[in-house]
């Protein structure tokens, strides 16, 4: 039995005015080394702050701040997420 012809599809190439450029200027520089180190430090600090706050029965780290201790713990973790969103 004769074999049917195989059709080859043409590879789609977008027009040059729509095509993204891949030069080094558009990719940007890699992140500095301090960025992931600072982000991980902030995450650990925030978790440690909250753990100490709850385990001490809300007496430590700063008793006069009351529930603002939660804001410090969660705020440091949110700051680390903001830093990690800038990481390349």
C-alpha positions, 0 to 999 in steps of 0.5 A: 500500500502506498504511504501518504505524504507527510505534511510539514507545518511551517514554524510560526515566526511573529512579525519583527515589530511584535517580537520580544527582544532578548538582549542583555538590557531587557533581562536586567542585572542579577540580584545582589547577594544581600537580597536573599540573605536579608529576605530569609533573615526577615522571615526567620525574625518574623517567625521567631518574634511571633513564636516568642510572643505566643509562648510567653503569654503575650508578655514578651518581646515588648509587653507594652506593644500588646497586639502590635507585636503581631504587626511586627512579626507579620510585617517583617514576613511581608517585607521579606516577600516584597524583597523576594519578589525583586529577586532575579 
